[in-house]
Amino acid sequence: MLCIPSVPPKSVDRTYAYETFTISTSKGLVNLVAAEPLWTAGFGAAIRESKHADSDQAGSLRPRDYPGAAEAIYARRSRRSDRFHIAAIQRLLTVRRSNKLKNKIALEEHFAIDLTIEQSKIYSLPVVWERLKANLLDIEQQRLERMDEGGTAFSILSLNSPGIQGIPNVREAIDVSRRANDVLAEHVSRHPTKLGGFAALPMQDPEAAARELERCIKTLGFHGFMVNGFSQVGSTESVVYYDAPHFADFWNSANALGKPFYMHPRDPLPSREPIYDGFPWLTAATWAFTMETSTHALRLMSSGLFDRNPNLQMILGHLGECIPFNIWRIDNIVAKAPRGIPCKRALGDYFRENVYVTTSGNFRTPSLLSTMLEVGSDRILYAVDYPFESFEDASCWFDSCEISELDRKKIGRENARRLFDLP
């Protein structure tokens, strides 16, 4: 079978060719099986050992249009003039389905405490709110059962959004963050082989946030921290982003602890984003989450944060909040008109070296393949976004999506094991 065994990062000025043969049909992207005779018959050369080649080694390769009901993409061919009529052989092929990956690690799995649960009510229809509420508050019952059913062996839990970031009173934010972290730690202590935690931090006070992060990492054994977007400080109408200069010491402390942070979405304040007025269906996870979060992430990257803290790692959900599909254009425009941007490197460099992306709530194979081509399979992590998404839906897609088994294991488990130093 021809498939992408491991996709390397794709830089702006290089084109990678893969010894893969993928077709796009009305049912989506699939790999061809029985590839050896087909490749030999169609391209006049036996399959060589799979490897990556830069464009200066492989020639100028690009997607080719083929007649018939399917299109071959990113296929290395022995001669550029070859034409391979897929329609004539398509009925001979079947789609490969993997066995269920039973030891996945999931990273964007939410819980709530009594002091934050009502924040999530806006994201649910009244008819399902009670069920969603119960799932957010439950940590050790149905959650563990559904993890097992979905083949998830370990979940890193995080507080619901906006969580601490939506508490303008600084003293209250500090108190609630400590309470939430203690509650999570208690549950984790009873299931240490099943559950882990991301710290919830009072970013309203960077010094307090640094102290709480150190406690969560060194005392509670958490795996990093999650911030739910900007923080409101002192007023419900205030907005503070974390590229502000007074966060410099916090980031130094976070970098020294050697744990990643997850930048999770929240809605923008309606007073600051009138473009959503009258269009509530475009807010939250539909669209506003992505635009708010991707812009915040780009602010951090362009501010020079990763120049000052080169080992710091950021995680973005939902296959990177649209950044993978736009990073070339971003870098291309900034190179032409930098407008005083302070960072030392192209944003795409930081994105491929200081950012991981997860599959949370974005169960779409073409989008995953595109992300793999941009950042490489080593930079993608499995996540569900429970209970807003289900372990069943996530696993049904991921366990059978058309990627190689090596990449499935990397994304499903091995990358997270390496990043979080898990057993």
Backbone hydrogen bonds, N-H to C=O, Kabsch-Sander energy under -0.5 kcal/mol:
donor,donor_aa,acceptor,acceptor_aa,energy
2,L,32,L,-1.1
3,C,1,M,-0.6
10,K,374,E,-1.7
11,S,9,P,-0.6
14,R,11,S,-0.9
16,Y,14,R,-0.5
17,A,53,A,-1.7
19,E,51,K,-0.6
20,T,18,Y,-2.4
20,T,74,Y,-0.6
22,T,73,I,-0.8
23,I,30,V,-2.5
24,S,71,E,-1.1
25,T,23,I,-0.6
25,T,28,G,-1.9
28,G,25,T,-2.0
30,V,23,I,-2.4
32,L,21,F,-1.3
38,L,34,A,-1.2
39,W,35,A,-3.7
40,T,36,E,-2.3
41,A,37,P,-2.7
42,G,38,L,-2.9
43,F,39,W,-3.1
44,G,40,T,-1.6
45,A,39,W,-0.6
53,A,17,A,-1.1
57,Q,54,D,-1.5
58,A,54,D,-2.2
59,G,55,S,-1.8
61,L,59,G,-1.2
64,R,72,A,-0.9
71,E,24,S,-0.7
73,I,22,T,-1.6
76,R,18,Y,-0.9
76,R,74,Y,-0.5
82,D,79,R,-1.7
85,H,83,R,-0.6
86,I,67,P,-0.6
86,I,84,F,-1.3
87,A,67,P,-0.6
88,A,85,H,-0.6
89,I,86,I,-1.6
90,Q,86,I,-1.7
92,L,89,I,-2.1
93,L,90,Q,-1.8
102,K,100,K,-0.8
104,K,151,G,-2.5
105,I,412,G,-2.7
106,A,154,F,-2.7
107,L,382,Y,-0.8
109,E,156,I,-1.2
110,H,108,E,-0.5
110,H,386,Y,-3.0
111,F,158,S,-2.0
112,A,136,L,-1.8
116,T,113,I,-1.7
117,I,113,I,-1.9
119,Q,116,T,-1.7
120,S,117,I,-1.6
121,K,118,E,-1.1
123,Y,120,S,-1.4
124,S,121,K,-1.6
128,V,125,L,-1.7
129,W,125,L,-1.0
129,W,126,P,-0.5
130,E,126,P,-0.5
132,L,128,V,-2.4
133,K,129,W,-3.3
134,A,130,E,-2.1
135,N,131,R,-2.2
136,L,132,L,-2.3
137,L,133,K,-2.1
138,D,134,A,-1.7
145,E,141,Q,-1.8
146,R,142,Q,-2.9
147,M,143,R,-2.3
148,D,144,L,-2.1
149,E,145,E,-2.2
150,G,146,R,-1.8
151,G,148,D,-1.3
152,T,147,M,-3.0
153,A,104,K,-2.4
153,A,151,G,-0.6
154,F,104,K,-1.5
155,S,194,K,-2.4
156,I,106,A,-2.4
157,L,155,S,-0.7
157,L,196,G,-2.6
158,S,109,E,-2.0
160,N,111,F,-1.7
165,Q,162,P,-1.5
166,G,163,G,-1.3
167,I,164,I,-1.8
170,V,168,P,-0.5
173,A,169,N,-2.6
174,I,170,V,-2.2
175,D,171,R,-2.2
176,V,172,E,-3.0
177,S,173,A,-2.0
178,R,174,I,-1.9
179,R,175,D,-2.2
180,A,176,V,-2.9
181,N,177,S,-2.4
182,D,178,R,-2.2
183,V,179,R,-2.4
184,L,180,A,-2.4
185,A,181,N,-2.4
186,E,182,D,-2.0
187,H,183,V,-1.7
188,V,184,L,-2.7
189,S,185,A,-2.3
190,R,186,E,-0.8
190,R,187,H,-0.9
191,H,187,H,-0.8
191,H,188,V,-1.0
194,K,191,H,-1.7
195,L,191,H,-2.8
196,G,155,S,-2.4
198,F,157,L,-2.7
199,A,224,G,-2.6
201,L,199,A,-0.5
201,L,226,M,-0.6
203,M,201,L,-1.7
205,D,202,P,-2.3
209,A,205,D,-2.6
210,A,206,P,-2.2
211,R,207,E,-2.0
212,E,208,A,-2.5
213,L,209,A,-2.4
214,E,210,A,-2.1
215,R,211,R,-2.1
216,C,212,E,-2.6
217,I,213,L,-2.4
218,K,214,E,-2.8
219,T,215,R,-2.3
220,L,215,R,-1.7
222,F,216,C,-2.8
223,H,197,G,-2.8
225,F,260,P,-1.4
226,M,199,A,-2.4
227,V,262,Y,-2.4
229,G,227,V,-1.4
231,S,240,V,-2.0
232,Q,165,Q,-2.2
233,V,231,S,-0.5
234,G,168,P,-2.8
234,G,232,Q,-0.5
238,S,235,S,-1.5
240,V,231,S,-1.7
244,A,241,Y,-1.2
247,F,244,A,-2.1
248,A,245,P,-1.9
251,W,247,F,-2.4
252,N,248,A,-2.0
253,S,249,D,-2.2
254,A,250,F,-2.7
255,N,251,W,-2.6
256,A,252,N,-2.0
257,L,253,S,-1.3
258,G,254,A,-0.7
258,G,255,N,-0.9
259,K,254,A,-0.8
261,F,313,Q,-2.2
262,Y,225,F,-2.7
263,M,261,F,-0.6
263,M,315,I,-2.6
264,H,227,V,-2.8
264,H,262,Y,-0.9
272,R,269,L,-1.8
273,E,269,L,-1.1
276,Y,273,E,-1.7
277,D,274,P,-1.9
279,F,276,Y,-2.5
282,L,279,F,-2.0
283,T,280,P,-1.5
286,T,283,T,-1.3
287,W,284,A,-0.6
288,A,282,L,-1.7
289,F,284,A,-3.0
291,M,287,W,-1.9
292,E,288,A,-2.5
293,T,289,F,-2.5
294,S,290,T,-2.8
295,T,291,M,-1.7
296,H,292,E,-1.9
297,A,293,T,-2.6
298,L,294,S,-2.4
299,R,295,T,-2.1
300,L,296,H,-2.1
301,M,297,A,-2.4
302,S,298,L,-2.7
303,S,299,R,-1.5
304,G,301,M,-0.9
305,L,300,L,-1.3
307,D,304,G,-0.7
308,R,304,G,-2.0
309,N,305,L,-1.6
312,L,309,N,-1.8
314,M,354,N,-3.0
315,I,261,F,-2.5
316,L,356,Y,-2.6
317,G,263,M,-0.6
319,L,358,T,-3.7
320,G,317,G,-0.9
321,E,317,G,-1.1
323,I,320,G,-2.0
325,F,322,C,-0.5
326,N,323,I,-1.8
327,I,323,I,-1.5
330,I,326,N,-2.4
331,D,327,I,-2.5
332,N,328,W,-2.6
333,I,329,R,-2.5
334,V,330,I,-2.5
335,A,331,D,-2.3
336,K,332,N,-1.1
337,A,333,I,-2.6
341,I,338,P,-1.5
343,C,302,S,-1.1
349,D,346,A,-1.1
350,Y,346,A,-1.2
351,F,347,L,-2.4
352,R,348,G,-1.8
353,E,349,D,-1.1
354,N,350,Y,-3.4
356,Y,314,M,-2.7
357,V,379,R,-2.4
358,T,316,L,-2.1
359,T,381,L,-1.7
361,G,384,V,-1.2
362,N,359,T,-2.2
364,R,362,N,-1.5
368,L,364,R,-2.0
369,L,365,T,-2.9
370,S,366,P,-2.2
371,T,367,S,-2.1
372,M,368,L,-2.6
373,L,369,L,-2.1
374,E,370,S,-1.3
375,V,371,T,-2.9
376,G,371,T,-0.7
376,G,372,M,-1.5
377,S,7,V,-1.2
379,R,376,G,-1.6
380,I,377,S,-1.2
381,L,357,V,-2.6
382,Y,411,I,-1.6
385,D,108,E,-0.7
388,F,385,D,-1.1
389,E,385,D,-1.3
394,A,390,S,-2.2
395,S,391,F,-2.6
396,C,392,E,-2.6
397,W,393,D,-1.8
398,F,394,A,-2.8
399,D,395,S,-2.7
400,S,397,W,-1.1
401,C,397,W,-1.1
403,I,401,C,-2.1
404,S,4,I,-0.8
408,R,404,S,-2.2
409,K,405,E,-2.1
410,K,406,L,-2.2
411,I,407,D,-2.9
412,G,408,R,-2.6
413,R,409,K,-1.8
414,E,409,K,-2.4
415,N,410,K,-2.8
417,R,413,R,-2.2
418,R,414,E,-2.1
419,L,415,N,-2.5
420,F,416,A,-2.7
421,D,417,R,-0.7
422,L,417,R,-1.8
